[in-house]
Amino acid sequence: MSPTEKSIALLKKLIATPSFSKEETGSAALIRAFLEEEKITFKTSDNNVWAYNKHYSPDRPSILLNSHHDTVRPNAGYTKDPFQPEEQEGKLYGLGSNDAGGALVSLLATFMTFYATENLKYNLVFAATAEEEISGKKGIASILHQLGSIDFAIVGEPTLMQMAVSEKGLMVLDCKAKGKAGHAARQEGENAIYKAMKDISWFETYRFPIESPTLGPIHLSVTQVNAGSQHNVVPDTCDFVVDVRTTDAYSNETTLAIIKENTRSIVEARSTRLQPSSIDEQHPIVQAGLSLGMSKYGSPTLSDQALMPFTSLKLGPGDSARSHTADEYIYLREIKEGIRIYKELLSLLIIA
């Protein structure tokens, strides 16, 4: 079989193997078995699997080819068996086919193409990682220190093989407005709901001065509010949650500092680790993509880029609009085209 045929066969096996986040033992075993059959040496940690090109040299810069093999759980709208790979009218149906199985196997086929090539300008590191859908701590973040020095990464996600040159980050904020309890009939106390409303209004109307050229403005959305114990008691606290989609115009830490400066409530971020990311449009990988006629855009969806401390580009077959939808699918031609474009793109950079 050709690398493309092998990749599609592997994808079908992955679809048939449930691999929810934190439950990827079966899919990790399939990837290890595939690499063993191809006589490619690999390393593992938890459910992460990675490999280096045959003639890897620590004296050369390295490119990481990364995608994930975990999936979300199927939603109630499925009319097909999510674990039954089914070809129909040029489509391959199944959970994880589009997000991100197609990208994963396409990157693997590309890695195999260059695996034994000597005198490459860059090393290639292939990594199939876990827990991406939940940004888990036993996913890509847990093996970064084991991969060696990485100069930049191609992150395989469904982008219609167009270049996502930036990606929004995420912070979830737990906010608490404090007042003073009192009897409602006697107009006592300080109503924490009214105090929270002032901050909630700020979140609704505030616009950060700097906007990202590719991602636009930072989005602030109040998504949960909770206060009060009974109708005649003025509440002394009001809790609310804010979903913050950050951009490369500010770091998460800077964004949080600006929010705290402008609100009276106690504001705490659950985490600042899911950072926005971007790549310089003069970077060689972007320029190579442009020379091949690819377009560039800013991605609103989160990926493992958020956890990478090095430059990365999000690129892969499939369509992000199909991710997490019922009866998920990817076109077989998208996988074939993805492999072709990945090969052409890397050839411009790594062939001496």
C-alpha positions, 0 to 999 in steps of 0.5 A: 500500500502507498503511504496514503492508503496506509494512512486511511487504513489507520484512520479507519482503525482509529475511528473504530477505537473509542479514544475520549480524552484521558481514555486514549489507551487503545488509539495510542496502541494503534499508533505504536503498532503502526510505527512498529510495522513501519520499523520506525523507532518511537518513544512514549509517555502516558498516551503520547507517542513520538518519533524522530527522523532516522538521521536526526542530528542535535546539530540541526534545527527541528520541526515538530509535526503534531496532532492529537488522537483523542476525541470529544464524546459523540453528541445525541444527534448522531444518526450513524454509528460514531465508531463505525468507519463508513465510506459514502460518496467520497466521505469517510464518516466517524468520530474523530475523522475530521478532528483531528484524525485526518490531519494526524494520519496525513502528518504521519504519512508526510513524516514517513516520506522523509523519515529515511532521507539523509542530509535534511536541513531540519530534523522532523519530530512526529508527535501524536498526543493525548488530551487535546480536547480538554487541554489536559496536563498529560497531553502535549504539555507533559512531553515538551521537555522530552522532545528536544529543542523545537524551532517551530511546529506544524499543528494538524487541525482541520483548516481546509489546508489554509494557514492559521497564522494566529489563534485565540487563547482562553481564560475563564474568570471567576468573579465575586462582587461583595456587598452586605446582607440586609432585610429587603423590606427595610432597604438594609444592606448593600446589594451585591447584585447591583455591584456585580451589574456594574462590572457585568456592564463593563464586560459587555461594553469594554473594548481593548485599545489594541486589536489583533490584525488577524483575530480582531478584538478580545471577546468578553462574555459573561456566561454564568451568574449566581446570587441570593438565598431568598426573596426578602434577603439582600444578597451579600455576594454575587458570583459570575463567570466570564469567558475571555477569548484572548488574542495575540495583541496581549498576553493572558497575564496582561489581559487579566491585569487590565480587567482587574484594574477596571472592575471592583469585583474580586477577579480570579483566573482559573488558569492563564496557561492557554495563551493566544499564539501567532507566527510572524508572516515573514517566517519561512514556513508562512512564506513557503505556504504563500508561494504554494498559493495558500491563504492565511487567517486567524483561528478562533478555535483553541488547539495545542498551540496554546501550550507550545512555547515555540512558534507554530502554524495550524494547518490540516485537512478537513473543515473546522465547521465539522468538528464536534458535529453529529455524523462527523466526516472528512472527504478522502480527497482532503486527506490525499490533498493534505498529504500532497501539500504537507510534502510540498510545503516541507520540501521547500524548507528541508530538502538540501 
